[in-house]
Amino acid sequence: MRTLTNPREAADLPAVAADALERIRKTRPRVHCITNAVAQAFTANVMLAAGADPSMTIAVDEVADFVAGANALLVNLGTMNPERHEAVGIAVEEAREGGVPWVLDPVFVDRSAVRLAFARSLIDNGPRVIRLNAGEFTAFAGTPPDETACARFAGGQKLVVALTGTTDVVADSRRRAAIANGDAMMTRVTAMGCAGSALVTTCLAVESDPWRAAAAGLILIGIAGEVAAARAGGPGSLAYGILDALYTLDRATIMERARVS
């Protein structure tokens, strides 16, 4: 099975990312995140720097209300416990019933059969995007993530695959884009992938096409990482620098730096 991407669609993605960032800053979308304990503060700060209004509660008696009032939902499985497990179930059911678009980040499903089974059950609730790495994709799909596998999995599950690595790949059943932005030092900062998922979710709050939203989010975090790395002395200053880079990111920088094919 081959993807059928029009080259013009991929070429338009830097402008899509710039437009999405402008809409985020203008409309300040509400994004609810059920994310892992390690990532919460950094994820919230990344979304605030981009212009969104994040919330992070996992309290089972109020999470449905937060999701119902949100423009998008992120579900990250990084640190699971009984309360988070229950909160995730409530949140995705509310998102499905209320038409709230949501993103699944199935962290470490390649290391836990229990977590993989839970993540697979969540797919039935219709995430628009799944953001994952190569090992996690292989656990889900039973095959490494080549172009055919990504398109087949995306089409079969009716979602967008946002596969992150040295080069990020965003694929649905007919479109594919490769994004070469980012810096190797980003792998030395915890929660960086979670932050990328949060930006994908934030873009999904303002962009109805999940393929374009996923690409926009990964372009934004990649460029912010590059800008921050050029000034950073190490991973600590890189993390703070990414917040500053997102806050000051403009259309000209996005159009100049985005490397999309």
C-alpha positions as CSV (number, residue, x, y, z in Angstrom):
1,M,0.0,0.0,0.0
2,R,1.4,3.4,-1.0
3,T,0.8,6.8,0.5
4,L,-0.6,9.3,-2.0
5,T,0.8,12.5,-0.7
6,N,0.6,15.5,-3.0
7,P,4.0,17.1,-2.7
8,R,2.2,20.5,-2.4
9,E,0.5,19.3,0.8
10,A,3.8,18.6,2.4
11,A,5.2,21.9,1.1
12,D,2.3,23.8,2.7
13,L,3.0,22.4,6.2
14,P,5.4,25.2,7.4
15,A,2.7,27.7,6.7
16,V,0.1,25.5,8.4
17,A,2.3,25.4,11.5
18,A,2.7,29.2,11.5
19,D,-1.1,29.6,11.0
20,A,-1.8,27.2,13.9
21,L,0.5,29.1,16.2
22,E,-1.2,32.4,15.4
23,R,-4.6,30.9,16.1
24,I,-3.4,29.4,19.4
25,R,-2.2,32.8,20.5
26,K,-5.3,34.5,19.4
27,T,-7.9,32.0,20.7
28,R,-6.1,30.6,23.7
29,P,-7.6,27.1,23.4
30,R,-8.3,25.0,26.5
31,V,-6.3,21.7,26.4
32,H,-6.7,19.1,29.1
33,C,-3.8,16.8,29.7
34,I,-3.7,13.5,31.5
35,T,0.1,13.1,31.4
36,N,2.7,11.4,33.4
37,A,3.9,12.8,36.7
38,V,7.4,13.4,35.4
39,A,6.1,15.5,32.5
40,Q,3.3,17.6,34.1
41,A,5.1,20.9,34.9
42,F,7.1,21.0,31.7
43,T,4.2,20.0,29.5
44,A,2.0,22.8,31.1
45,N,4.8,25.3,30.6
46,V,5.3,24.4,27.0
47,M,1.6,24.9,26.3
48,L,1.5,28.2,28.1
49,A,4.5,29.4,26.2
50,A,2.7,28.6,22.9
51,G,-0.4,30.4,24.1
52,A,-2.7,27.7,25.2
53,D,-4.7,27.3,28.5
54,P,-3.7,23.9,30.0
55,S,-5.4,21.9,32.7
56,M,-3.9,18.7,34.2
57,T,-6.3,17.2,36.8
58,I,-6.8,13.4,37.1
59,A,-9.4,13.6,39.9
60,V,-12.0,11.1,38.8
61,D,-14.9,13.2,40.2
62,E,-14.1,16.2,38.0
63,V,-12.0,15.1,35.0
64,A,-15.2,14.7,32.8
65,D,-16.1,18.3,33.4
66,F,-12.6,19.4,32.4
67,V,-12.7,17.4,29.2
68,A,-16.2,18.5,28.4
69,G,-15.0,22.2,28.5
70,A,-11.8,21.6,26.6
71,N,-11.0,22.1,23.0
72,A,-8.7,19.0,22.9
73,L,-7.5,16.2,25.1
74,L,-4.1,14.6,25.5
75,V,-3.8,11.1,27.1
76,N,-0.3,10.1,28.0
77,L,0.4,6.7,29.6
78,G,3.8,7.5,31.0
79,T,3.2,6.8,34.7
80,M,0.1,4.7,35.3
81,N,-1.6,4.0,38.6
82,P,-5.2,3.0,39.5
83,E,-6.4,6.7,39.7
84,R,-4.8,7.6,36.4
85,H,-6.2,4.5,34.8
86,E,-9.7,5.3,35.9
87,A,-9.3,9.0,34.9
88,V,-8.2,8.1,31.4
89,G,-11.2,5.9,30.9
90,I,-13.6,8.6,32.0
91,A,-11.8,11.2,29.9
92,V,-11.8,9.4,26.6
93,E,-15.4,8.4,27.0
94,E,-16.3,12.0,27.6
95,A,-14.2,13.1,24.6
96,R,-15.9,10.5,22.4
97,E,-19.4,11.4,23.5
98,G,-18.7,15.2,23.4
99,G,-16.8,15.2,20.1
100,V,-13.6,16.5,21.8
101,P,-10.6,15.6,19.6
102,W,-7.9,13.8,21.4
103,V,-4.4,12.5,21.1
104,L,-3.0,9.2,22.5
105,D,0.7,9.0,23.6
106,P,1.2,5.3,24.5
107,V,4.5,5.7,26.4
108,F,6.4,2.5,27.0
109,V,3.8,0.1,25.6
110,D,6.7,-1.8,24.2
111,R,7.8,-2.6,27.8
112,S,4.5,-3.7,29.4
113,A,1.9,-6.1,28.1
114,V,-0.7,-4.7,30.5
115,R,-0.1,-1.2,29.2
116,L,-0.2,-2.3,25.6
117,A,-3.6,-4.0,26.1
118,F,-4.9,-0.9,27.8
119,A,-3.7,1.4,25.0
120,R,-5.2,-0.9,22.4
121,S,-8.6,-0.6,24.2
122,L,-8.3,3.1,24.1
123,I,-8.0,3.2,20.3
124,D,-11.7,2.1,20.2
125,N,-12.6,5.6,21.5
126,G,-11.3,7.3,18.4
127,P,-8.2,9.3,19.0
128,R,-7.4,11.6,16.1
129,V,-3.7,11.1,16.5
130,I,-1.3,8.6,18.1
131,R,2.1,10.1,18.8
132,L,4.7,7.4,19.4
133,N,8.3,6.2,18.7
134,A,9.5,3.3,16.6
135,G,9.5,0.7,19.5
136,E,6.0,1.7,20.6
137,F,4.7,1.5,17.0
138,T,6.2,-2.0,16.5
139,A,4.5,-3.2,19.7
140,F,1.2,-1.8,18.5
141,A,1.4,-2.9,14.8
142,G,3.5,-6.0,15.1
143,T,5.9,-4.7,12.4
144,P,8.5,-2.0,12.2
145,P,7.3,1.4,11.1
146,D,8.1,1.6,7.4
147,E,6.0,3.7,5.1
148,T,3.6,0.9,4.2
149,A,3.1,-0.1,7.8
150,C,2.4,3.4,9.0
151,A,-0.2,4.0,6.2
152,R,-1.8,0.6,6.9
153,F,-2.0,1.2,10.6
154,A,-3.4,4.7,10.2
155,G,-6.0,3.6,7.7
156,G,-7.0,0.6,9.8
157,Q,-7.4,2.6,13.0
158,K,-8.8,5.7,11.2
159,L,-6.2,8.0,12.8
160,V,-3.0,9.8,12.1
161,V,0.4,8.3,13.1
162,A,2.9,10.8,14.4
163,L,6.1,8.8,14.6
164,T,8.9,10.6,16.3
165,G,12.6,9.9,15.9
166,T,15.7,11.5,14.2
167,T,13.3,12.4,11.5
168,D,9.6,12.6,12.4
169,V,7.0,11.1,10.1
170,V,3.3,12.0,10.1
171,A,1.1,9.7,8.1
172,D,-2.6,8.9,7.5
173,S,-3.9,6.4,5.0
174,R,-3.1,8.6,2.0
175,R,-0.6,11.3,3.1
176,R,2.9,11.3,4.5
177,A,5.3,14.0,5.6
178,A,8.8,13.8,7.0
179,I,10.0,16.5,9.4
180,A,13.7,16.9,10.0
181,N,13.7,19.6,12.7
182,G,15.0,19.2,16.2
183,D,18.3,18.8,18.0
184,A,20.0,15.7,19.4
185,M,20.3,17.4,22.8
186,M,16.5,17.2,23.1
187,T,16.8,13.5,23.9
188,R,18.7,14.4,27.1
189,V,15.6,16.3,28.6
190,T,12.9,14.3,30.2
191,A,9.3,14.9,29.0
192,M,10.4,16.2,25.6
193,G,8.3,13.7,23.7
194,C,5.4,14.4,26.1
195,A,5.8,18.1,25.3
196,G,5.7,17.3,21.6
197,S,2.5,15.4,22.1
198,A,1.1,18.4,24.0
199,L,1.9,20.7,21.1
200,V,0.3,18.3,18.6
201,T,-2.8,18.3,20.8
202,T,-2.8,22.1,21.1
203,C,-2.6,22.4,17.3
204,L,-5.5,19.9,17.1
205,A,-7.5,22.3,19.2
206,V,-7.3,24.9,16.4
207,E,-6.8,22.8,13.3
208,S,-9.6,20.3,12.2
209,D,-7.4,18.2,9.9
210,P,-5.5,15.9,12.3
211,W,-2.7,15.2,9.8
212,R,-2.0,18.9,9.4
213,A,-2.3,19.4,13.2
214,A,0.1,16.7,14.0
215,A,2.7,18.0,11.5
216,A,2.3,21.5,12.8
217,G,2.9,20.5,16.4
218,L,6.0,18.5,15.6
219,I,7.4,21.3,13.4
220,L,6.9,23.8,16.3
221,I,8.6,21.7,18.9
222,G,11.4,20.8,16.5
223,I,12.2,24.4,15.6
224,A,12.0,25.6,19.2
225,G,14.5,22.9,20.1
226,E,16.9,24.0,17.4
227,V,16.6,27.6,18.4
228,A,17.1,26.8,22.1
229,A,20.0,24.4,21.4
230,A,22.0,27.1,19.5
231,R,22.1,29.1,22.8
232,A,22.1,26.3,25.4
233,G,25.1,25.2,27.5
234,G,23.5,21.9,28.1
235,P,20.2,20.1,28.7
236,G,19.2,22.3,31.7
237,S,19.3,25.5,29.8
238,L,17.9,23.8,26.7
239,A,14.7,23.0,28.6
240,Y,14.2,26.6,29.7
241,G,15.3,27.8,26.3
242,I,12.6,25.9,24.5
243,L,10.0,27.7,26.5
244,D,11.5,31.1,25.5
245,A,11.8,29.9,21.9
246,L,8.2,28.9,21.7
247,Y,7.1,32.2,23.3
248,T,9.0,34.3,20.8
249,L,8.6,32.0,17.7
250,D,7.3,33.9,14.7
251,R,6.2,33.1,11.1
252,A,9.5,34.1,9.5
253,T,11.5,31.7,11.7
254,I,9.1,28.9,11.1
255,M,9.2,29.4,7.3
256,E,12.9,29.7,7.3
257,R,13.7,26.7,9.5
258,A,11.1,24.1,8.8
259,R,12.5,21.1,7.0
260,V,9.6,19.2,5.6
261,S,9.4,16.7,2.7
